[in-house]
Amino acid sequence: MSDNSASGKRGLSPAALLVAGAFFMEFLDGTVIATALPDMARSFGVSPVDLNIGISAYLLTLAVLIPASGWIADRYGARPVFTLALGIFTLASVLCGLATSMELFVAMRVLQGAGGALMVPVGRLAILRTTPKPQLIAAIATLTWPALVAPIIGPPLGGFITSYASWRWIFFINLPLGLAAMWLAWRLIPDIRDEARRPFDLPGFAATAIAMVALVSGMEMLGAEQRNGPLSLVMLGLGAGALGLALLRFRRTLYPMIRLDAMAVPTFSVTMYGGSLFRCTISAVPFLLPLLFQVGFGMDPFHAGLLVLAVFAGNLAMKPGTTWLIRRWGFKKLLIGNGLLNVLALLACALLTPDTALWLTLVILFLGGMFRSMQFTGISTLAFADVPPNAMSYANTLFSTATQLAAGLGVTLGAIGIRLGEQLAPLTGLSASPGISFRYAFVFLALLTLIGLVDLFRLAPDAGSSVSQKGK
């Protein structure tokens, strides 16, 4: 462990870069098949809409299994679990590419999600436990980059591979990458584990799994084109009830699946409440922008994808300045000020029209990418700034579960925003305006982001100073 600490003082560790690369592979596979669905559907003899279950099954498997990842890592060690997760993910990727029916494909996507559910939180935990506090900003910035970039470049990359090769190569390219990552993981990932053998909390796991599936399914029903209001309300009620039972279980049992001790840390609780709302809205942006440009403005997929890459460029441009900005202003001032800029960037997207100058559209998208990148990294770093080492495993599991749920609900919130826009457009006399329902959806997201900012005012002026080093 001393070696990792020493490398942290010299700079970002190779282990952090490896984990970030694995994250990118995992996040990319969550969205890369979106543009390949028509070709895949023809291969399986089904409609493209039917294959949406391939995306949903993958994301739901992640949501269900992530809560168990902390217990598995503590019991068997971060190095073997992370390497095994890479192996499962790689094998499932190859089997997805070899699938000859929709049923087999969905089953392999579930297996792939099982590997991803272990990969992300276990990899993050290994880095959190071995990175010195002063280096935590750079480490978290590296680990959060894939979550921002993959949803943006995934669809155009999937379209490129499908157009010039075959959709099956979307999955086959994971084989050499996965094998290389497994070899590096066994050499670089520290073999940290909890010496205390706590029992597996099966009732807590079951309640959490039911809550995640029911909440995501209920929200998806609300945002679907063919809405089923009564059933969606039943699912949301079931999810809320299961979540309540899970939280009650976690507070009362001696060995809970997720210990809630970290919620007593002010910086962590803020990132779980208001921060989760922000993670929902940021997950909706890569879903809404291509729809705005293609369905709303009538652009072809290629040119729409090129425009969205401006967001990716903004993400990259912000990374070098992230650490300096946090240390210059501190977490509270920066997150509130940059959060307001995020609200303005979303409202600016709502003002885009087919006649907006290309340079202005690119500037709006670029700046929005910068602001969201800064906020996402800042919140993710602040979450663990004051968490004590003995509570890091539970905090990481709780954070990973909330992050995955937010990612799943983000797209659904975007769809709900579109449906609200469809209802509001006739009332405001703007039905004929191109893409008006999508533009209203951005206003909806801006309001949710603004609500999430309120929670940041609970932060102390010196919140996270052990990481930001402000005033030291």
N, C-alpha and C positions, 0 to 999 in steps of 0.2 A: 504493500500500500504506500510505502514511503516513496517508491519509484514513481508512482502515479502523481503523488503530490509534488515531487520535484519537477516532473515534466509539466505539471500545471503551472509552476512558477516560470518555467522557460517559455511557455506558450501553450496553444491549444494542443491537447494530446492526440496522438494518432487514433486512440480508441474513440474519442468524440467524433472524429471525422468518419470513422468506420460506421458508428451508430447512425450518424446523419445520412450516410449513403444508404444504409439499410432502411431507414425511415423513408427516404425518397422512393425507393423501390416499392415499399409497402403502400405509401400514399398514392403513388402514380397508378398502381393497379386498381385503386378504388374508382378512378375516373377515366382511365385511358380507353376503356371499351365503349364509351358513350358514342363516339362517332363511328365505331365499327359495328354497331348493333344491326343495321340493315343487312350487311354482308353475312354476319353470323346467323341472322334469322333465316336467310336463304339456305345456308348450309344445314340448318336443323329442320327446315320445313315449317317454321312458325312465323308469326308476325313480329316485327321489331318491338312492339309494345310488350309482348309476352316476355321478351328477354330482359326487361327492366328488373325482373326478379333476380337476375345475375348480379346486379349492382346492390340491390336491397339485401340479398342473402349475405353478401360479403360484409356489408356495413353492420348488419344486425349481429352477425357472428362476432365481429369485433366488439360490439357493445355488450354482448352477453358474457364473453369470456375474459375481457380485460379485468373485471373485479377480482378474478381468481389469480391473476398474474403475480401479484405481490406475495401471496402465500406460496406459490410454486417457486418463485425466485428465492425466497427466504429458506425454503426447505431443501432445494436441490442445488442452489448456487447460481449466480448470474451467468457465469461463463458457459456451463453446459446447457442451461435453459435457453440462453440467447442463441447458441450454436444450433441447438435442436430446432428452435423456432425458424431459423434461416433454412434448415433442411426441410422442414414441413412445408414452408412457403415455396421453396424452389421445386420440390416434388409436385406439389399441387399445381404450380404454374405449368409445368410440362404436361400434366394430365389434363389441364384445362385446354391446352393447345391440341391435344389428341382426342378430345371429346367428340363423339359422333351424334349425340342427342342432347336436347335441352336439359333433360333430367340429369344426365351424367355431368353436364357442364355445371349446373347449379350445385350438385353435390361436391364437385371439386372446388367450386368457389367457397363453399362452406369450410372445406379443409384448408384452403388458402387463408381464409379469415382467421382460422384457429392459429395458424402460424403467425399471422400479423398481430393477433391479440397478445401473444407472448413477446413478440419482437419489440414493439414500441415501448411499453412501460418498463420492461426488464432492461432494455438498453439505456433508457433514460435514468433509471435507478442506479445503474453501474457508474454512469458519469456523475450524477449528483453526489454520490457517496465518496468519490475520489477527486473531485475538483475543488481546489481552495476557493474560499468565498470571493477573493478579488478577481478570480478568473471566471466566475460563474456567468457574468453577462456575456462574455464571448462564447462560452460553451452553450448556453441556452440559445443565443442567436444562431449558432450553427445548427442546433437541434430543431429549432422552429422553422428554419428556412424551407425544408421540404414540405411542411404543411401549407405554406403559402404558395410555393411555386408549382408543386405537382398538380393541383386542381386546375391551374391555368394552362400549363403546357400539355397536360394529359390528353384532352380531346384533339388538339391539332396533331399531336404525335401519333395518336391512334389512327387518325384519318390518313396521315402520310404513310404509315406502315401498311394499312389496309389497301391504299391506292396502288402502291408500288411493289408490294409483296403479297402477303396474305394476313388476315386477321390472326391466324394461328401464331405468327411470329411475334405478336404482342406478348405472348406468354413464353415462347421458346427463348427469347433473348434473356430471360431471367435465369436460365440454366448456367451459363458461364459466370454471370454476375453473382449468383447465389453460391456457387461452389467456391469462388474466390473469397467471398465474404465469410463463408464458414471457416476457411483456412485461417484468415486473418483474425476472426473472432476468437479462435482457440489460442491464438498467440497474444492478442492485445487486451481482451476483456478481462478485468480482474475477477478472480473467483471468490466473490464476497457472498456470504450467506449468514443467516441467523442461527446461532448455536442452539437457541431454545426451540424445541419442537412443539409448536402449537397445533392443535387439531384443526381439521378443515371444517369451516362453518357452513355446512350444507343448507340449513334453513335460510341463512342470510344470503347465500349464493342464489338459491332458488327464487327468493323474493326479489332480489336485484335483477335477475334475468327476466322475470315476468314484467317487472316495472319498465325495463328498458324496451323490451319488445312491444309492450302495449302502448307506451307513450309515443314511440316512433311511428308505430302503425296508425295510431289514432290521429296524429298530426298529419301523416301522409294522406289519410282519408279526407281530412279537412281541405287539403290543398289540391286534391285530385280533381280532374275535369268532371268526372261523374261522381259527385259528392254523395256520401251516404251519411247524413247528419246523425241520425240516431245511433248507428253502429260506431261512428267515430267518437261520440260522447261516451258510449259504453266502454270503449277501449281506453279513452283518456281517464275515465273514472277508475277502471281496473288498474291502470298504470299508477295513478296517484295513490290508490289504496295500497298497492304492493310496495310502492316506495315508502309510504308511511310505516308499514310493517317492518320493512328492511331497516329504516332508521331507528325504530324502536328496538329492534333486535340488536343493532350495533351498539346502542347505548347500554343495554342491560346484560349482554352476555360477556363472559370473561375473555373469550377468544373470538372476537367478531371477524367477519370477512374483511371489513374495512373499519379500522378504528378512527373515531372522529376527533381525536385529541387535537389534531392540527387546526381544526376549526376555531379553537380558542386563540390561535395566533392571528392578530388583526390583519396583517398583510396577506395571509393565506385566505382568510374568510372573504376579504374584499374581492380577491381574484376569483373566488368560487361563485359569488353572487353576481355582481355587476360585470365581472370579467367573463363569465359564461354567456351572458347576454351579448357581449361584444363578439365572442367567438361564434355565436350563432349568426350574427349579421355578416361577419367577414366570410363565413362559409357560403353565404347566399350569393355573394358578388360574382364568383366565377360561373355560377349557374344563370344569373340574370343577364350579364353582359352579352354573351353570344346570342341569347334569345332576343334581346333588344335589337341587335344589329341584323340578325337574320329574319326573324319573324316580324319585328316592328318596322325595320327600315328596308327590308327586302334585299339585303346583301347576301352574297354567296358565302358558304362556310369558310373558304380559304381566306377571303379578305376580312371576314369577321374575326377569324383566328389571328390574323396579323395585327389587327387593332388591339385585341386583348393582350397580345404580347407586350404592349406598352406598360401594362400593369406589372408584368414580370420584370421589365427593365427598372421600374420604380422600386420593386422589392430589392433588387440587386444593388441599386444605387444607394439605398439607405443603410445597408449592412455595415459599411466601413465607419459610418458616423454614429452608430447606435451606442457604443460604449462611451464615447466622448460626450454625447448629449445627456445620457443618464448621469454621468459623473459631474457634468456642468450644472444641471438644473435639479437633480434629485428626482426620485420616482414620482412624488405627488404632483409637483408643478408640471413636469413633462407629460405625464399621462392625462392630466386634465386639459392642458393646452392642446396637446396633440389629438386628444379625443374630440375636442371641438372642431379641429381641422378635418377629422374623419367625417363628422356630421356634414360639414360644408362640402366635402368631396362627394358624398352620396347625393346631396341635393343638386350638385353640379351635374351628376349623371342624369338626374331627373329632368334637367333642362336641355339635354342633347336632343337634336332633331336631325333628320336626313340632310338638312341644309347647313348644319354647323360646320364651320371650316375644319378641314382635316387636322391642321396644326393645333387648333384649340381642343379638339377631341383627344388628340394624343397627349397634350399637356394635362388635361383633366384626369385621364387614365393613369398617366405616369405619376402625378402627384398623389392620387388616391392610393396607388401601390406603395409609395413611400410612407404615407401616413399610416396605412394599415400594418405595414411591416414593423414600423416603430412601435405601435401600440401592442401588437401581438407579442413581440419580443419582450417589451417592457413588462407586460402583465405576466407572461410566463416566467420571467426571471424573478419578479417580485414575489411570486407564489412561494418560492422556496428560500427566499432570502433569510427569513428568521425561523425557519423550521429546524428544531434540534435534530442532530444526527439519528437519535434513537427513534424518532417519529417519521423519518424520511420515507421509509418503505410504505407506510400507510398513507402518508400525504401524497406520494407519487401515484399510488393506486387510485385514490379518490380523485386526484387531478386528471389522470388519464381517462377515468370513467366519465367524468364531467365533460372533458374535451371531446371524447368520441360521441357522446350524446348531443353535444352542441353542434358537431359537424353534421350529424344525421338530421337534426332539427333545422339547421340553417337552410338547406335546400327546400325543406317543407315550408319554412317561413317565407322564402322567396315566392313559392307557388301560391301561398295564401295572399301575399301582397299583390300578385297578379290578379287573383280572383276579386280582391277588394277594388283594384283599379277598374276592372270590368264593370263593377257595380256603380262606382263613382263617376265614371266617364260620362254616362248619359245625364247624370244629375248636374254636371258642371258644363254641359254643352260642348264637350271636347271629344266626342266619340270619333269624329273624323280625323283627329290629330294622329299622325303615324306613331305607333308604339306607345300610345297613351297609357295603356294598362301596365306596361312594364315600367314606365316612368313613374307612375303612382307607386309601384312597388319599391322603388328607390326612396321615395319620400317616407314610406312605411318603415323601411330599414333605418333611415336617418333618425326617425323618432325613437325607435327601439334603442339605437346607439346612444342617443341623448339620455334616455332613461337609465341606461347602464352606467353613465358617467356620474350620476348622483352618488353612487356608492363610493366613488373615489374620494369624496370629501370627508369620509370617515378616517382616512389615513392621517397619521401623525406627520408633521412637517419633515421629520428625519426618517420616515419609513424606508426600510431597506438599506440604511446607511452602511451596514456591514458589507454589503455588496457594491453599492454605488461609490463608497469611499468619499462621498461629498463632505467637505469640511474637515477632511483628515490630511 
